Amino acid sequence: MSLQGETRENTKIRIREPKHYKVIMHNDDFTTMEFVVEILKDIFHKDEMEAERLMLMVHECGKAAVGTYPYDLAASKVRSATARAKAAGFPFRMTVEEA
């Protein structure tokens, strides 16, 4: 039953998934493998085997994607890892790229 003079408006709401970004870890000659594994476990929540696999990939290939996240989370993880590396005296470098 419709009321007289009733106006209906059809509105389509499009909800898009946020863009995702890859966190890229870069190799250097100073940051220890143990430190990289520790970062992968503590900040990126990788298990021991996955952390070691990714660390070796970074070491052998020069860089590796270690996770894909919405931008804010990716940037936050990079800031945390970089701050920890700086405090430990390592020139550890990570970047964020659109996935």
N, C-alpha and C positions, 0 to 999 in steps of 0.2 A: 504494500500500500504506500503510495507516494503522496507527500504533502504538496499542496498547490504552491507554486513559486519556489520550490526547493531547487537549489542549484547543486549539482554534483561536479566535482572537479576531479578529473583523473590525473593523478600525479604518479609518475614512475620515478622511483628512487633507485638509483644505481649505486650499489655498494661495491667498491673495488678493493681487492686485496692490496695492501701496501706494497710498494716495490721492495724487492729484497736486494741485499748487497752482500758481496763476498768479502770476507776478511782474508787478505793475502799476507802471509808471513814471508819475509825476505831473509835470505841467508847472509851472514857476514862471517868474518874470520875470527871474531872475538867472543861472541856470545856462546856460552857452553851448551852442549847438547842437553845436559841435565837441566839447565835453566829453561830451555825451550820446552822440554817435556813437562816440567813443573807448571809453566804457564798454560800449556794445553790442558793439563789436568785441572788446575785450580780455576782458571778463568773461563775456559771453553768446555769444561766438564767432559773431557774425553777420558776413556779408561786407559790404563797403562799401555795396552797393546796398540790402540789407535793413536795415542800420543807419540809413541815411539815410531810408528809407521809414518805419521805426518812429519815428525822431526827429520827422519831420514829422507823423505821426499824433498823437504826444504833444503837439506844439505846437498843432496845429489842434483836436484833440478834448479837450484837457485831461488826458488820460491814455490809456494803451494797455497791453495785455498784451504783454510782451516775451519770454515763455517759460513753459513748464509743466514742473514738475519735482517729484520727491518732496520732502516738506517740508524735510528737512535741507539738501538742495542748494539749494532756493529761498532759504531763510533765509541760507545761507552766501554766496550771490551778492549778496543784498541788503546784508549786512554789509560785504562787500568794496567794493561800489559806494559805499555811504554813507560808509565810512571814507575812500575816495579823494576823494569830493566834499568832505568836511569838511576834509581836508588841503589841498585846492585853494581852500577858502573859499566853496564853493557850498552853498546850502540844499536841495540835491537830495533828493527824497523818493521812496521806493519802498515798496510794501506787498505782502503776500502774502495771497492769497485762495484758498479751496478751489475747485478747478476743477469 
